Amino acid sequence: MTAPARRRDPLGMACGAAAFAVAAAFAVLVAFLAVEARPVANPGFLLEMPSRMADGAGVGPALAGTLWLALLTAGLAVPVGVGTAVYLEEYAPRTRLAALVGSALASLAGTPPVVYGVAGLALFVRGLGMGPSLLAGGCTLAALALPTVVVASRAAIRSVPQGVRLAAYGLGATRWQVVRGEVLPAAAPGMLAGVCLAFTRTVGAAAPLLVLGAVSFMTFAPRGPADPLTSLPTQIFAWTKRSEQDFAALAAGAGVALLLVLLAMNLAVLAVRRRMEDASR
């Protein structure tokens, strides 16, 4: 008797491919820095403040800003995205309006990030008076990540066999008990992979933050959402515009720091996802 074929998981494969791509880009930048490592040879490069001189410049504020943006994006996009996916798949009636909303979300997932920057400038920076702050950047990146989170979460929920729901209903469970106790635990690995893909896209996005007015020279590390907006991608962009050759190596060093953040995030998600899959077997 042959063993059943293992079902393919497109979200998991895409998440693994994203981690591999980040690792490959990291290796390329490390190879570049092996030749142009003098400006980033300072051990405190990740903690130093920006400077007009390449020899003493660092990415401390930009790294702190990126971590703040990741935290704000996760806190805003994940609950709203997962909740929207659960409602559309488990509660919303199958009407043309629901189908239209699903199609719109799928289209928004492929919208260029700079469009979200323009919308964020009008809504968060000017409309709500947030200014070019980390909070405005987090809200904009959350809007950028939200469609991907919803689409991936809906796919993960849809992959849960209908028999699981019917069996729980047969035992007298309510709809919320079925969703909470059966559907969400079974769909959690796929949802986590979708969140990983969304964050790989948003954390490295520079265009929307530049539109919002991100600063490239800060003498202190951000300590809260109300502090000025800065991030590693915008710092990289600012350094690549400098004419001095040493700043190109600094930009590559900042790229390595950004890839380290993305790689750590992807590996952590893959580890948690593997543990969830092992626990569900």
BAFI-3210 file (N, C-alpha, C; in Angstrom, 3 decimals, decimal comma, padded with zeros to 6 digits):
// residues 281
n [1|2|3|4|5|6|7|8|9|10|11|12|13|14|15|16|17|18|19|20|21|22|23|24|25|26|27|28|29|30|31|32|33|34|35|36|37|38|39|40|41|42|43|44|45|46|47|48|49|50|51|52|53|54|55|56|57|58|59|60|61|62|63|64|65|66|67|68|69|70|71|72|73|74|75|76|77|78|79|80|81|82|83|84|85|86|87|88|89|90|91|92|93|94|95|96|97|98|99|100|101|102|103|104|105|106|107|108|109|110|111|112|113|114|115|116|117|118|119|120|121|122|123|124|125|126|127|128|129|130|131|132|133|134|135|136|137|138|139|140|141|142|143|144|145|146|147|148|149|150|151|152|153|154|155|156|157|158|159|160|161|162|163|164|165|166|167|168|169|170|171|172|173|174|175|176|177|178|179|180|181|182|183|184|185|186|187|188|189|190|191|192|193|194|195|196|197|198|199|200|201|202|203|204|205|206|207|208|209|210|211|212|213|214|215|216|217|218|219|220|221|222|223|224|225|226|227|228|229|230|231|232|233|234|235|236|237|238|239|240|241|242|243|244|245|246|247|248|249|250|251|252|253|254|255|256|257|258|259|260|261|262|263|264|265|266|267|268|269|270|271|272|273|274|275|276|277|278|279|280|281]
n.u [000,861|000,715|002,015|000,007|000,074|001,826|000,169|000,473|001,549|000,966|001,299|003,135|005,323|005,832|006,549|008,880|010,407|010,641|012,223|014,550|015,257|015,809|018,006|019,816|020,166|021,308|023,752|024,949|025,287|027,001|029,252|029,879|030,541|032,797|034,750|034,416|034,577|035,582|034,255|032,220|033,434|033,432|032,544|030,293|028,416|025,703|024,558|025,402|024,857|023,587|025,886|027,615|030,002|031,371|032,941|032,168|029,478|026,312|023,553|021,758|019,342|017,724|017,469|016,119|013,781|012,787|012,187|010,192|008,258|007,698|006,540|004,265|002,942|002,379|000,724|-001,503|-002,263|-002,449|-004,513|-006,803|-006,734|-006,894|-009,324|-011,065|-010,788|-011,822|-014,475|-015,367|-015,123|-016,462|-018,767|-019,961|-022,585|-022,917|-022,837|-023,060|-021,869|-020,054|-018,360|-017,378|-015,976|-013,965|-012,624|-011,729|-009,946|-008,015|-007,046|-006,006|-003,877|-001,897|-001,281|000,929|003,384|003,892|001,507|000,026|001,548|000,910|-001,832|-001,618|-000,281|-002,262|-004,361|-003,414|-001,120|-001,836|-004,716|-005,557|-003,771|-001,347|001,220|004,610|005,267|006,251|003,929|002,143|003,562|003,456|000,676|000,274|001,913|000,589|-001,839|-000,824|000,014|-002,323|-004,237|-002,806|-002,551|-005,252|-006,060|-004,302|-004,989|-007,680|-007,344|-006,036|-008,000|-009,979|-008,810|-009,185|-010,735|-014,186|-015,451|-014,440|-015,713|-018,391|-018,368|-017,863|-020,136|-022,000|-021,546|-022,708|-021,575|-021,298|-021,238|-019,154|-017,611|-016,782|-015,245|-013,288|-012,196|-011,645|-011,346|-009,578|-007,199|-006,441|-005,992|-003,986|-001,107|-001,000|-002,011|000,023|002,142|001,175|001,170|003,910|004,761|003,495|004,816|007,434|007,234|006,410|008,134|010,506|009,846|010,379|009,335|006,595|007,156|008,965|007,323|005,668|007,346|009,718|012,565|016,125|018,242|018,826|019,518|018,979|017,614|014,401|011,810|009,146|005,824|005,168|007,446|009,738|009,563|011,542|013,596|015,262|015,123|014,628|016,883|018,878|018,208|018,744|021,526|022,448|022,150|024,212|027,290|029,817|032,018|032,284|029,833|028,269|029,133|028,270|025,500|025,198|025,934|023,825|021,822|022,484|021,902|019,117|018,353|019,111|017,210|014,861|015,505|015,752|013,122|011,700|012,816|012,061|009,270|009,000|009,971|008,084|005,828|006,433|006,410|003,730|002,525|003,560|002,371|-000,291|-000,560]
n.v [-001,209|002,095|005,191|008,080|010,837|013,821|016,822|019,754|022,934|025,992|028,564|028,063|027,190|029,546|031,249|029,989|030,305|033,085|033,481|032,176|033,832|036,241|035,391|034,830|037,390|038,631|037,251|038,158|040,916|040,784|039,722|041,906|043,803|042,640|043,579|046,338|047,205|049,055|051,548|050,523|049,127|049,728|048,483|049,418|050,107|049,448|050,777|053,389|056,936|058,708|060,451|063,205|062,472|059,640|057,769|057,775|057,222|055,660|053,307|053,430|055,029|054,574|051,772|051,375|052,772|051,130|048,793|049,778|050,442|047,885|046,708|048,354|047,955|045,199|045,139|046,521|045,491|042,655|041,759|043,059|042,123|039,274|039,084|040,193|038,274|035,982|036,799|037,149|034,560|032,825|033,985|035,998|036,416|034,634|036,651|038,944|041,296|040,499|038,929|040,934|042,494|040,666|040,429|043,054|043,260|041,400|042,723|045,036|043,952|043,780|046,374|049,098|050,092|052,874|054,141|053,693|055,264|057,861|057,903|057,559|059,923|061,830|060,983|060,131|061,715|064,383|064,582|063,399|064,649|063,541|064,025|063,611|061,038|058,102|056,738|057,470|056,328|053,620|053,141|053,514|051,472|049,326|049,450|048,814|046,175|044,907|043,924|041,671|040,079|039,526|038,142|035,910|034,777|034,136|032,156|030,230|029,617|028,629|026,288|024,502|021,445|020,874|018,920|019,028|021,207|020,368|018,111|019,287|020,897|018,861|017,888|019,751|022,293|025,867|028,389|030,245|028,785|026,711|028,114|029,274|027,078|025,049|025,835|028,128|027,165|025,109|026,548|028,277|027,891|028,425|031,054|032,325|032,075|033,732|036,202|036,457|036,763|039,193|040,944|040,761|042,177|044,745|045,718|046,249|048,341|051,435|053,524|054,387|055,525|057,542|059,253|060,054|061,692|060,909|061,230|061,471|062,001|061,742|062,477|060,961|057,943|056,730|056,707|056,297|056,077|058,658|059,933|061,315|060,058|057,456|055,000|051,936|051,349|053,970|055,292|053,934|054,734|057,482|057,475|056,357|058,419|060,108|061,524|060,663|057,880|056,216|056,276|054,593|052,075|052,264|052,306|049,703|048,321|049,103|047,862|045,194|045,133|045,548|043,243|041,337|041,791|041,084|038,418|037,242|037,572|036,011|033,447|033,059|032,998|030,726|028,773|028,876|028,224|025,607|024,354|024,658|023,082|020,558|020,242|020,013|017,575]
n.w [000,000|-000,955|000,295|000,954|-001,312|-000,570|000,064|-001,837|-000,726|-001,629|-000,409|001,635|000,090|-001,335|000,751|001,654|-000,683|-000,708|001,582|000,693|-001,471|-000,135|001,380|-000,707|-001,875|000,323|000,460|-001,913|-001,380|000,816|-000,438|-002,060|-000,097|000,890|-000,738|-000,669|002,066|003,833|004,690|006,332|008,270|010,913|014,065|015,364|013,448|013,110|015,192|015,263|014,656|011,740|009,572|008,039|007,095|005,638|006,996|009,662|009,762|010,507|010,921|012,984|013,877|011,569|011,546|013,984|013,330|011,272|012,700|014,393|012,445|011,421|013,688|014,090|011,654|011,784|014,047|013,129|010,558|010,684|012,642|011,501|008,853|009,107|010,489|008,565|006,521|007,791|008,177|005,498|004,478|006,260|007,285|005,675|003,289|000,166|-002,143|-004,962|-004,188|-002,188|-003,752|-005,406|-003,564|-002,843|-005,311|-005,597|-003,450|-004,231|-006,475|-005,295|-003,934|-005,809|-006,417|-007,109|-004,658|-004,397|-004,926|-002,629|-000,988|-001,880|-001,251|001,539|002,199|001,664|003,359|006,002|006,710|006,051|006,103|008,617|010,211|011,166|010,324|008,958|010,387|012,311|012,943|010,897|008,765|009,558|009,416|006,668|005,550|006,678|005,318|002,823|003,237|003,974|001,886|000,848|003,134|003,639|001,281|001,306|003,775|003,348|001,390|002,923|004,846|003,157|002,381|004,424|005,086|004,330|005,749|008,320|009,476|009,303|010,950|013,446|013,692|013,825|016,366|017,910|018,083|017,970|015,356|015,814|017,652|016,001|014,130|015,784|017,202|015,328|012,539|012,455|013,879|012,062|009,737|010,428|009,860|007,037|007,035|008,432|006,643|004,591|005,926|006,265|003,581|002,989|004,721|003,848|001,531|002,399|004,452|003,167|001,495|-000,016|-001,539|-000,756|001,750|001,190|-000,233|001,830|003,228|004,565|006,675|006,205|007,791|011,009|014,384|016,551|017,912|017,044|019,485|019,801|018,284|017,457|016,662|014,161|010,783|009,648|008,008|007,078|004,211|003,129|004,047|002,667|000,067|000,270|000,655|-001,712|-003,481|-002,987|-004,071|-003,302|-003,295|-001,092|000,171|-001,341|-000,556|002,073|001,653|000,680|002,993|004,684|003,245|003,751|006,487|006,359|004,947|006,805|008,806|007,370|006,744|009,291|010,146|008,245|008,703|011,360|011,077|009,424|011,187|013,291|011,836|010,980|013,456|014,166|012,180|012,843|015,334|014,661|013,473]
ca.u [000,000|001,560|001,669|-000,671|000,931|001,739|-000,498|001,305|001,121|001,533|001,723|004,370|006,393|006,154|007,256|010,232|011,101|010,987|013,374|015,719|015,634|016,450|019,331|020,673|020,524|022,231|025,062|025,510|025,747|028,173|030,374|030,258|031,189|034,133|035,653|034,236|034,151|036,225|033,365|031,326|034,237|033,169|031,631|029,061|027,682|024,273|024,082|025,843|023,954|024,045|026,899|027,962|031,241|031,058|033,690|031,528|028,024|025,697|022,132|021,011|017,956|016,974|017,146|015,059|012,553|012,274|011,574|008,929|007,304|007,275|005,632|002,998|002,282|001,838|-000,386|-002,669|-002,666|-002,757|-005,871|-007,837|-006,706|-007,413|-010,752|-011,770|-010,804|-012,765|-015,844|-015,707|-015,193|-017,300|-019,990|-020,587|-023,370|-022,301|-023,527|-022,188|-021,093|-018,931|-017,423|-016,741|-014,993|-012,837|-011,873|-011,058|-008,802|-006,992|-006,441|-005,209|-002,648|-000,893|-001,123|002,277|003,458|003,887|000,115|-000,331|002,199|000,113|-003,044|-001,242|000,018|-003,516|-005,243|-002,813|-000,214|-002,529|-006,112|-005,661|-002,817|-000,266|002,519|005,508|005,668|006,259|002,546|001,628|004,212|002,910|-000,677|000,394|002,419|-000,475|-002,753|-000,140|000,069|-003,644|-004,822|-002,091|-002,923|-006,629|-006,110|-003,630|-005,770|-008,855|-006,909|-005,754|-009,282|-010,670|-008,160|-009,634|-011,808|-015,532|-015,836|-014,064|-016,794|-019,610|-018,223|-018,016|-021,554|-022,725|-021,375|-023,446|-020,796|-021,797|-020,368|-017,935|-016,800|-016,166|-014,197|-012,209|-011,578|-011,291|-010,913|-008,394|-005,980|-006,043|-005,553|-002,943|000,163|-001,150|-002,119|001,341|002,912|000,685|001,686|005,336|004,882|003,097|005,827|008,611|006,988|006,207|009,262|011,531|009,297|010,871|008,562|005,525|007,695|009,536|006,198|005,166|008,281|010,676|013,828|017,304|019,298|018,321|020,588|018,514|016,808|012,988|011,385|007,711|005,168|005,037|008,734|009,831|009,590|012,799|013,664|016,430|015,006|014,791|018,278|019,617|017,932|019,451|022,962|022,768|022,149|025,441|028,295|031,014|032,032|032,141|028,425|027,725|029,382|027,365|024,183|025,237|025,895|022,450|021,055|022,733|021,124|017,714|018,175|019,180|015,884|013,924|015,867|015,375|011,667|011,271|013,214|011,210|007,941|009,093|010,103|006,778|004,906|006,756|005,951|002,266|002,188|003,852|001,404|-001,612|-000,571]
ca.v [000,000|003,282|006,312|009,144|011,933|015,007|017,922|020,938|024,141|027,111|029,647|027,659|027,210|030,939|031,788|029,445|030,954|034,442|033,376|031,837|035,012|037,179|034,852|035,002|038,808|038,878|036,728|039,043|042,149|040,465|039,614|043,271|044,458|042,069|044,423|047,741|047,104|050,042|052,487|049,866|048,268|050,107|047,506|050,067|050,611|049,255|051,613|054,769|057,885|059,168|061,496|063,715|061,799|058,213|056,940|057,718|057,112|054,399|053,142|053,226|055,522|053,918|050,420|051,495|053,138|049,952|047,900|050,396|050,293|046,484|046,482|049,032|047,280|043,926|045,395|047,032|044,717|041,246|041,550|043,487|041,232|037,949|039,242|040,364|036,986|035,098|037,233|036,904|033,127|032,058|034,668|036,816|035,667|034,525|037,581|039,633|042,294|039,809|038,571|042,169|042,865|039,760|040,809|044,327|042,990|040,754|043,757|045,928|043,270|044,010|047,801|049,583|050,709|054,328|054,584|053,730|056,429|059,048|057,829|057,802|061,343|062,579|060,580|060,069|062,835|065,671|064,509|063,137|065,478|062,786|064,487|062,537|060,321|056,644|056,261|057,610|055,305|052,315|053,022|053,358|050,128|048,379|049,443|048,097|044,738|044,363|043,059|040,396|039,291|039,049|037,142|034,697|034,182|033,509|030,913|029,257|029,181|027,840|024,976|023,612|020,589|021,160|017,890|019,456|022,065|019,579|017,256|020,123|021,238|017,667|017,727|020,813|023,523|027,048|028,803|030,838|027,713|025,998|028,969|029,458|025,837|024,112|026,445|028,956|026,375|024,386|027,502|029,161|027,863|029,146|032,479|032,811|032,216|034,927|037,361|036,539|037,342|040,601|041,736|040,821|043,253|046,067|046,197|046,756|049,349|052,793|054,525|055,050|056,312|058,752|060,141|060,602|062,690|060,311|061,955|060,626|062,410|061,896|062,367|060,166|056,789|056,915|056,038|056,140|056,264|060,060|060,456|061,454|058,829|057,045|053,547|051,479|051,576|055,380|055,631|053,396|055,610|058,754|057,288|056,084|059,673|060,850|061,344|060,019|056,432|055,510|056,165|053,411|050,953|052,425|051,854|048,245|047,869|049,258|046,792|043,966|045,227|045,326|041,830|040,581|041,906|040,270|037,006|036,803|037,489|034,856|032,214|032,908|032,581|029,350|027,907|028,813|027,510|024,187|023,858|024,549|021,923|019,350|020,112|019,663|016,215]
ca.w [000,000|-001,073|001,166|000,212|-001,753|000,273|-000,621|-001,997|-000,021|-002,379|000,462|002,287|-000,910|-001,628|001,906|001,595|-001,800|-000,287|002,480|-000,123|-002,240|000,786|001,700|-001,880|-001,962|001,430|000,069|-002,939|-000,761|001,626|-001,373|-002,443|001,033|001,072|-001,515|-000,271|003,464|004,693|005,368|007,283|009,128|012,292|014,681|015,806|012,284|013,302|016,292|015,099|014,029|010,419|009,578|006,718|006,737|005,491|007,929|010,972|009,624|010,896|010,593|014,220|013,816|010,493|011,990|014,982|012,632|010,567|013,692|014,781|011,345|011,377|014,813|013,820|010,529|012,269|014,962|012,420|009,386|010,946|013,178|010,552|007,696|009,469|010,783|007,296|005,832|008,486|007,882|004,098|004,193|007,166|007,715|004,634|002,298|-001,161|-003,036|-005,919|-003,464|-001,559|-004,822|-005,855|-002,538|-002,994|-006,510|-005,328|-002,576|-005,044|-007,322|-004,447|-003,548|-006,839|-006,677|-006,787|-003,321|-004,410|-004,888|-001,209|-000,421|-002,199|-000,429|002,921|002,341|001,709|004,455|007,339|006,992|005,986|006,526|010,053|010,930|011,799|009,879|008,510|011,602|012,220|012,975|009,532|007,964|009,923|008,852|005,219|005,265|007,027|004,169|001,748|003,558|004,271|000,851|000,768|004,313|003,470|000,211|001,762|004,867|002,742|000,755|003,981|005,418|002,146|002,253|005,504|004,546|004,806|006,709|009,670|009,963|009,464|012,129|014,634|013,785|014,253|017,807|018,581|018,216|017,280|014,257|016,355|018,215|014,879|013,562|016,750|017,650|014,255|011,282|012,629|014,113|010,858|008,717|010,966|009,111|005,784|007,337|008,816|005,410|003,918|006,656|005,940|002,234|003,043|005,407|002,991|000,564|002,986|005,255|002,258|000,582|000,217|-002,284|-000,005|002,854|000,610|-000,551|003,094|003,739|005,489|006,808|006,008|008,720|012,371|015,369|017,688|017,522|017,391|020,715|019,825|016,977|017,089|016,227|012,695|009,990|009,033|007,839|006,325|002,759|002,770|004,291|001,520|-001,068|000,468|000,478|-003,122|-004,227|-002,710|-005,119|-002,782|-003,509|000,182|000,539|-002,017|000,343|003,210|001,211|000,653|004,377|005,156|002,602|004,509|007,722|006,011|004,614|008,056|009,435|006,599|006,867|010,634|010,193|007,456|009,373|012,538|010,623|008,965|012,360|013,972|010,951|011,063|014,749|014,087|011,358|013,607|016,408|014,124|012,928]
c.u [000,888|001,070|000,982|000,283|000,728|001,157|000,414|000,681|001,714|002,027|003,026|005,544|006,804|006,920|008,690|011,043|011,502|012,197|014,648|016,193|016,326|017,856|020,295|021,107|021,494|023,639|025,729|026,053|026,963|029,413|030,830|031,015|032,553|035,183|035,617|033,822|034,703|035,243|032,468|032,102|034,028|032,191|030,305|028,219|026,176|023,697|024,448|024,766|024,455|025,035|027,133|029,265|030,990|031,746|032,990|030,028|027,540|024,212|021,277|019,576|017,125|016,581|016,037|013,735|011,940|011,598|010,245|007,870|006,800|006,281|004,270|002,235|001,654|000,625|-001,652|-003,165|-003,114|-004,147|-006,974|-007,894|-007,285|-008,909|-011,580|-011,873|-011,794|-014,198|-016,247|-015,889|-016,233|-018,649|-020,703|-021,400|-022,693|-023,093|-022,529|-021,329|-019,870|-017,893|-016,680|-015,679|-013,756|-011,984|-011,106|-009,827|-007,668|-006,297|-005,555|-003,901|-001,540|-000,683|000,286|002,316|003,385|002,464|-000,373|000,342|001,423|-001,168|-002,729|-000,899|-001,257|-004,331|-004,583|-001,970|-000,972|-003,952|-006,272|-004,618|-001,697|001,111|003,383|006,104|005,693|004,839|001,917|002,251|003,686|001,516|-000,625|000,889|001,392|-001,507|-002,142|-000,147|-001,309|-004,227|-004,133|-002,446|-004,322|-006,696|-005,476|-004,416|-007,040|-008,491|-006,631|-007,041|-010,026|-010,080|-008,549|-010,796|-013,166|-015,994|-015,480|-015,171|-018,058|-019,541|-018,411|-019,468|-022,376|-022,615|-022,034|-022,698|-021,463|-020,820|-019,059|-017,033|-016,106|-015,011|-013,009|-011,460|-011,095|-010,672|-009,615|-007,140|-005,505|-005,478|-004,377|-001,623|000,088|-001,279|-000,764|002,240|002,476|001,163|003,165|005,542|004,534|004,188|007,117|008,465|007,001|007,424|010,356|011,046|009,816|009,959|007,451|006,048|008,341|008,443|005,659|006,091|009,259|011,979|014,988|018,448|018,667|019,466|020,157|017,674|015,358|012,600|009,881|007,105|005,072|006,340|008,793|010,037|010,968|012,822|014,913|016,276|015,193|016,220|019,169|019,439|018,704|020,943|023,326|022,767|023,412|026,508|029,550|030,912|031,790|030,679|027,740|027,944|028,511|025,955|024,123|025,217|024,510|021,538|021,250|021,931|019,634|017,448|018,283|017,845|014,874|014,214|015,487|013,863|011,160|011,620|012,372|009,815|007,954|009,204|008,773|005,777|005,151|006,271|004,434|001,850|002,448|002,841|000,037|-001,683|-000,935]
c.v [001,247|004,395|007,397|010,268|013,155|016,166|019,150|022,118|025,346|028,240|029,307|027,661|028,645|031,581|031,281|030,064|032,376|034,428|033,059|033,048|036,049|036,707|035,026|036,455|039,196|038,421|037,632|040,327|041,921|040,330|040,998|043,972|043,866|042,873|045,868|047,815|048,217|050,988|051,839|048,931|048,585|049,127|048,110|050,604|050,524|050,167|053,088|055,623|058,223|060,317|061,967|063,122|060,302|057,361|056,798|057,532|055,728|054,403|052,953|053,726|054,831|052,501|050,439|051,870|051,970|048,991|048,466|050,236|048,857|046,185|047,117|048,361|045,973|044,154|045,873|046,077|043,304|041,061|041,919|042,537|039,864|038,036|039,413|039,047|036,024|035,497|036,880|035,418|032,391|032,701|035,404|035,958|035,687|035,357|038,197|040,676|041,661|039,403|039,794|042,617|041,971|040,093|042,108|044,125|042,327|041,759|044,687|045,281|043,465|045,463|048,259|050,294|052,231|054,883|054,667|054,916|057,707|059,076|058,106|059,260|062,163|062,264|060,734|061,311|064,151|065,603|064,329|063,880|064,727|063,323|063,323|061,778|058,823|056,084|056,356|056,567|053,917|052,101|052,805|051,971|049,059|048,298|048,702|046,589|044,112|043,494|041,710|039,501|038,715|037,937|035,833|034,002|033,520|032,190|029,835|028,734|028,284|026,435|024,015|022,772|020,910|020,135|018,243|020,317|021,247|018,678|018,056|020,558|020,049|017,408|018,847|022,113|024,663|027,442|029,392|029,773|026,904|026,817|029,051|028,164|024,915|024,802|027,226|028,153|025,629|025,324|028,358|029,076|028,604|030,640|033,064|032,986|033,460|036,200|037,567|037,181|038,830|041,456|041,802|041,937|044,622|046,591|046,783|047,836|050,733|053,843|055,162|055,924|057,593|059,756|060,798|061,664|062,146|061,096|060,983|060,993|062,691|061,660|061,600|059,014|057,026|056,093|055,814|056,415|057,708|060,668|060,538|060,123|058,614|055,533|053,196|051,678|053,033|055,851|055,130|054,299|056,922|058,593|057,005|057,352|060,494|060,536|060,630|058,512|055,667|055,346|055,016|052,168|051,042|051,961|050,336|047,673|047,998|048,214|045,463|043,968|044,975|043,859|040,945|040,618|041,010|038,783|036,465|036,645|036,260|033,543|031,974|032,430|031,125|028,377|027,755|028,025|026,009|023,585|023,709|023,322|020,624|019,139|019,682|018,240|015,190]
c.w [000,000|-000,160|000,351|-000,138|-000,874|-000,519|-000,675|-001,264|-000,734|-001,483|001,164|001,332|-001,244|-000,482|001,938|000,471|-001,440|000,636|001,700|-000,915|-001,357|001,134|000,522|-002,034|-000,852|001,073|-000,970|-002,313|000,128|000,737|-001,836|-001,322|001,339|000,321|-001,022|001,191|004,342|005,378|006,411|008,188|010,602|012,922|015,119|014,675|012,484|014,385|016,134|014,435|012,620|010,563|008,149|006,209|006,717|006,542|009,281|010,920|010,027|010,600|011,843|014,171|012,743|010,876|013,032|014,327|011,889|011,530|014,188|013,695|011,233|012,488|014,567|012,691|010,977|013,164|014,283|011,339|009,736|011,555|012,182|009,361|007,992|009,770|009,519|006,540|006,466|008,169|006,449|003,807|005,025|007,478|006,582|003,680|000,939|-002,164|-004,006|-005,233|-002,806|-002,598|-005,331|-004,860|-002,634|-004,206|-006,299|-004,444|-003,343|-005,959|-006,509|-004,024|-004,570|-007,185|-006,312|-005,434|-003,333|-004,388|-003,444|-000,523|-000,672|-001,358|001,036|003,184|002,479|002,958|005,819|007,653|007,049|006,523|008,022|010,872|011,621|011,441|009,410|009,693|011,341|012,228|011,593|008,615|008,277|009,367|007,343|004,853|005,649|005,910|002,986|001,981|003,665|003,158|000,737|001,937|004,145|002,425|000,661|002,871|004,333|002,069|001,797|004,613|004,440|002,004|003,369|004,988|005,155|005,826|008,134|010,264|010,240|010,691|013,406|014,808|014,263|015,739|018,597|018,757|017,460|016,172|014,785|016,977|017,123|014,312|014,511|017,055|016,551|013,037|011,464|012,971|012,873|009,794|009,166|010,217|007,782|005,987|007,668|007,597|004,632|004,590|006,350|004,567|002,239|003,665|004,603|001,964|001,227|003,730|004,370|001,316|000,957|-000,400|-001,451|001,128|002,360|000,254|000,719|003,671|004,753|005,489|006,657|006,935|010,079|013,340|016,611|017,153|017,916|018,619|020,782|018,460|016,532|016,597|014,701|011,991|009,386|008,953|007,058|004,816|002,351|003,027|003,149|000,308|-000,942|000,217|-000,977|-003,969|-003,996|-003,751|-004,620|-002,911|-002,214|000,589|-000,199|-001,179|001,588|002,858|001,152|002,064|004,987|004,515|003,294|005,807|007,460|005,693|005,847|008,788|008,718|006,750|008,237|010,745|009,440|008,141|010,630|012,148|010,162|010,139|013,096|013,135|010,991|012,383|014,776|013,290|012,102|014,719|015,915|013,572|013,983]
res [m|t|a|p|a|r|r|r|d|p|l|g|m|a|c|g|a|a|a|f|a|v|a|a|a|f|a|v|l|v|a|f|l|a|v|e|a|r|p|v|a|n|p|g|f|l|l|e|m|p|s|r|m|a|d|g|a|g|v|g|p|a|l|a|g|t|l|w|l|a|l|l|t|a|g|l|a|v|p|v|g|v|g|t|a|v|y|l|e|e|y|a|p|r|t|r|l|a|a|l|v|g|s|a|l|a|s|l|a|g|t|p|p|v|v|y|g|v|a|g|l|a|l|f|v|r|g|l|g|m|g|p|s|l|l|a|g|g|c|t|l|a|a|l|a|l|p|t|v|v|v|a|s|r|a|a|i|r|s|v|p|q|g|v|r|l|a|a|y|g|l|g|a|t|r|w|q|v|v|r|g|e|v|l|p|a|a|a|p|g|m|l|a|g|v|c|l|a|f|t|r|t|v|g|a|a|a|p|l|l|v|l|g|a|v|s|f|m|t|f|a|p|r|g|p|a|d|p|l|t|s|l|p|t|q|i|f|a|w|t|k|r|s|e|q|d|f|a|a|l|a|a|g|a|g|v|a|l|l|l|v|l|l|a|m|n|l|a|v|l|a|v|r|r|r|m|e|d|a|s|r]
***
